Amino acid sequence: MILFIFFILFICHVTSFHVTHISDCGTARGCWKLPNGCKDASDCQTMMTWKHERRHLIIEIESKLVKPDMWLGFGFSKDGLMGNDTVFECQFPASGSGSVLISHNTAKRNIVLKTASELLIRDGYTEFNDGKAMCGGEWILDNIHLGTEERTLMHVISSGRYHLFFAYGKMENGEKRMHGMVGKEAPWKSQKQVRFCQRCSSSFANVDSSDEFIKKL
């Protein structure tokens, strides 16, 4: 009986691990793998994937660049500039539970949208596995239930085209610090814009990074 209980607990522990699905990139899932030309977890520094499930966008992210007491952000920008962006972010504090949030970038700072994070993110997870930070969740794209203040700070991701950004940085006393602006700690930017509508083929794109933001890692 004791062995059986141990086996059940072991299975539950194993199945709690998450994976980043890249086998269907370009067909049923959109993918952005960094740096350009990398193929999978063996040679990629960071991988982001997204897939539509009705009105939800399932996002999976893993990165070797992010360590405990750091954060990462997956940003959506209409103009390709940092400012007035919607961000899917993950925080990995040194102690306590991590969090998956929606935030807004202004030209000078980042604002966590608390109500949007509570109402629009389902099954969010953060964890470290085999030296990689991993996080993700289901993002409900319908934001009509938000108040006017937060709703006006969010892009309607299912409409329009977006440049993508990937950024990461340190945390201090539970608060995010600004990411770097030059060198390997500067944000990455997608080369082309991407759409996130459920039936458009560009939702399943394999995205490349802009030469302007390619790093030497």
Secondary structure as a PSIPRED ss2 file (coil, helix, strand):
# PSIPRED VFORMAT (PSIPRED V4.0)

   1 M C   1.000  0.000  0.000
   2 I H   0.000  1.000  0.000
   3 L H   0.000  1.000  0.000
   4 F H   0.000  1.000  0.000
   5 I H   0.000  1.000  0.000
   6 F H   0.000  1.000  0.000
   7 F H   0.000  1.000  0.000
   8 I H   0.000  1.000  0.000
   9 L H   0.000  1.000  0.000
  10 F H   0.000  1.000  0.000
  11 I H   0.000  1.000  0.000
  12 C H   0.000  1.000  0.000
  13 H H   0.000  1.000  0.000
  14 V H   0.000  1.000  0.000
  15 T H   0.000  1.000  0.000
  16 S C   1.000  0.000  0.000
  17 F C   1.000  0.000  0.000
  18 H C   1.000  0.000  0.000
  19 V C   1.000  0.000  0.000
  20 T C   1.000  0.000  0.000
  21 H C   1.000  0.000  0.000
  22 I C   1.000  0.000  0.000
  23 S C   1.000  0.000  0.000
  24 D C   1.000  0.000  0.000
  25 C E   0.000  0.000  1.000
  26 G C   1.000  0.000  0.000
  27 T C   1.000  0.000  0.000
  28 A C   1.000  0.000  0.000
  29 R E   0.000  0.000  1.000
  30 G E   0.000  0.000  1.000
  31 C E   0.000  0.000  1.000
  32 W E   0.000  0.000  1.000
  33 K E   0.000  0.000  1.000
  34 L E   0.000  0.000  1.000
  35 P C   1.000  0.000  0.000
  36 N C   1.000  0.000  0.000
  37 G C   1.000  0.000  0.000
  38 C C   1.000  0.000  0.000
  39 K C   1.000  0.000  0.000
  40 D C   1.000  0.000  0.000
  41 A C   1.000  0.000  0.000
  42 S C   1.000  0.000  0.000
  43 D C   1.000  0.000  0.000
  44 C C   1.000  0.000  0.000
  45 Q C   1.000  0.000  0.000
  46 T E   0.000  0.000  1.000
  47 M E   0.000  0.000  1.000
  48 M E   0.000  0.000  1.000
  49 T E   0.000  0.000  1.000
  50 W E   0.000  0.000  1.000
  51 K E   0.000  0.000  1.000
  52 H E   0.000  0.000  1.000
  53 E E   0.000  0.000  1.000
  54 R C   1.000  0.000  0.000
  55 R C   1.000  0.000  0.000
  56 H E   0.000  0.000  1.000
  57 L E   0.000  0.000  1.000
  58 I E   0.000  0.000  1.000
  59 I E   0.000  0.000  1.000
  60 E E   0.000  0.000  1.000
  61 I E   0.000  0.000  1.000
  62 E E   0.000  0.000  1.000
  63 S E   0.000  0.000  1.000
  64 K C   1.000  0.000  0.000
  65 L C   1.000  0.000  0.000
  66 V C   1.000  0.000  0.000
  67 K C   1.000  0.000  0.000
  68 P C   1.000  0.000  0.000
  69 D C   1.000  0.000  0.000
  70 M E   0.000  0.000  1.000
  71 W E   0.000  0.000  1.000
  72 L E   0.000  0.000  1.000
  73 G E   0.000  0.000  1.000
  74 F E   0.000  0.000  1.000
  75 G E   0.000  0.000  1.000
  76 F E   0.000  0.000  1.000
  77 S E   0.000  0.000  1.000
  78 K C   1.000  0.000  0.000
  79 D C   1.000  0.000  0.000
  80 G C   1.000  0.000  0.000
  81 L C   1.000  0.000  0.000
  82 M C   1.000  0.000  0.000
  83 G C   1.000  0.000  0.000
  84 N C   1.000  0.000  0.000
  85 D E   0.000  0.000  1.000
  86 T E   0.000  0.000  1.000
  87 V E   0.000  0.000  1.000
  88 F E   0.000  0.000  1.000
  89 E E   0.000  0.000  1.000
  90 C E   0.000  0.000  1.000
  91 Q E   0.000  0.000  1.000
  92 F E   0.000  0.000  1.000
  93 P C   1.000  0.000  0.000
  94 A C   1.000  0.000  0.000
  95 S C   1.000  0.000  0.000
  96 G C   1.000  0.000  0.000
  97 S C   1.000  0.000  0.000
  98 G C   1.000  0.000  0.000
  99 S E   0.000  0.000  1.000
 100 V E   0.000  0.000  1.000
 101 L E   0.000  0.000  1.000
 102 I E   0.000  0.000  1.000
 103 S E   0.000  0.000  1.000
 104 H E   0.000  0.000  1.000
 105 N E   0.000  0.000  1.000
 106 T C   1.000  0.000  0.000
 107 A C   1.000  0.000  0.000
 108 K C   1.000  0.000  0.000
 109 R C   1.000  0.000  0.000
 110 N E   0.000  0.000  1.000
 111 I E   0.000  0.000  1.000
 112 V E   0.000  0.000  1.000
 113 L C   1.000  0.000  0.000
 114 K H   0.000  1.000  0.000
 115 T H   0.000  1.000  0.000
 116 A H   0.000  1.000  0.000
 117 S H   0.000  1.000  0.000
 118 E H   0.000  1.000  0.000
 119 L H   0.000  1.000  0.000
 120 L H   0.000  1.000  0.000
 121 I E   0.000  0.000  1.000
 122 R E   0.000  0.000  1.000
 123 D E   0.000  0.000  1.000
 124 G E   0.000  0.000  1.000
 125 Y E   0.000  0.000  1.000
 126 T E   0.000  0.000  1.000
 127 E E   0.000  0.000  1.000
 128 F E   0.000  0.000  1.000
 129 N E   0.000  0.000  1.000
 130 D C   1.000  0.000  0.000
 131 G C   1.000  0.000  0.000
 132 K E   0.000  0.000  1.000
 133 A E   0.000  0.000  1.000
 134 M E   0.000  0.000  1.000
 135 C E   0.000  0.000  1.000
 136 G E   0.000  0.000  1.000
 137 G E   0.000  0.000  1.000
 138 E E   0.000  0.000  1.000
 139 W E   0.000  0.000  1.000
 140 I E   0.000  0.000  1.000
 141 L C   1.000  0.000  0.000
 142 D C   1.000  0.000  0.000
 143 N C   1.000  0.000  0.000
 144 I C   1.000  0.000  0.000
 145 H C   1.000  0.000  0.000
 146 L C   1.000  0.000  0.000
 147 G C   1.000  0.000  0.000
 148 T H   0.000  1.000  0.000
 149 E H   0.000  1.000  0.000
 150 E H   0.000  1.000  0.000
 151 R H   0.000  1.000  0.000
 152 T C   1.000  0.000  0.000
 153 L C   1.000  0.000  0.000
 154 M C   1.000  0.000  0.000
 155 H C   1.000  0.000  0.000
 156 V C   1.000  0.000  0.000
 157 I C   1.000  0.000  0.000
 158 S C   1.000  0.000  0.000
 159 S C   1.000  0.000  0.000
 160 G C   1.000  0.000  0.000
 161 R E   0.000  0.000  1.000
 162 Y E   0.000  0.000  1.000
 163 H E   0.000  0.000  1.000
 164 L E   0.000  0.000  1.000
 165 F E   0.000  0.000  1.000
 166 F E   0.000  0.000  1.000
 167 A E   0.000  0.000  1.000
 168 Y E   0.000  0.000  1.000
 169 G E   0.000  0.000  1.000
 170 K E   0.000  0.000  1.000
 171 M E   0.000  0.000  1.000
 172 E E   0.000  0.000  1.000
 173 N C   1.000  0.000  0.000
 174 G C   1.000  0.000  0.000
 175 E E   0.000  0.000  1.000
 176 K E   0.000  0.000  1.000
 177 R C   1.000  0.000  0.000
 178 M C   1.000  0.000  0.000
 179 H C   1.000  0.000  0.000
 180 G C   1.000  0.000  0.000
 181 M C   1.000  0.000  0.000
 182 V C   1.000  0.000  0.000
 183 G H   0.000  1.000  0.000
 184 K H   0.000  1.000  0.000
 185 E H   0.000  1.000  0.000
 186 A C   1.000  0.000  0.000
 187 P C   1.000  0.000  0.000
 188 W E   0.000  0.000  1.000
 189 K E   0.000  0.000  1.000
 190 S E   0.000  0.000  1.000
 191 Q C   1.000  0.000  0.000
 192 K C   1.000  0.000  0.000
 193 Q C   1.000  0.000  0.000
 194 V E   0.000  0.000  1.000
 195 R E   0.000  0.000  1.000
 196 F C   1.000  0.000  0.000
 197 C C   1.000  0.000  0.000
 198 Q C   1.000  0.000  0.000
 199 R C   1.000  0.000  0.000
 200 C C   1.000  0.000  0.000
 201 S H   0.000  1.000  0.000
 202 S H   0.000  1.000  0.000
 203 S H   0.000  1.000  0.000
 204 F H   0.000  1.000  0.000
 205 A C   1.000  0.000  0.000
 206 N E   0.000  0.000  1.000
 207 V E   0.000  0.000  1.000
 208 D C   1.000  0.000  0.000
 209 S E   0.000  0.000  1.000
 210 S C   1.000  0.000  0.000
 211 D H   0.000  1.000  0.000
 212 E H   0.000  1.000  0.000
 213 F H   0.000  1.000  0.000
 214 I C   1.000  0.000  0.000
 215 K C   1.000  0.000  0.000
 216 K C   1.000  0.000  0.000
 217 L C   1.000  0.000  0.000
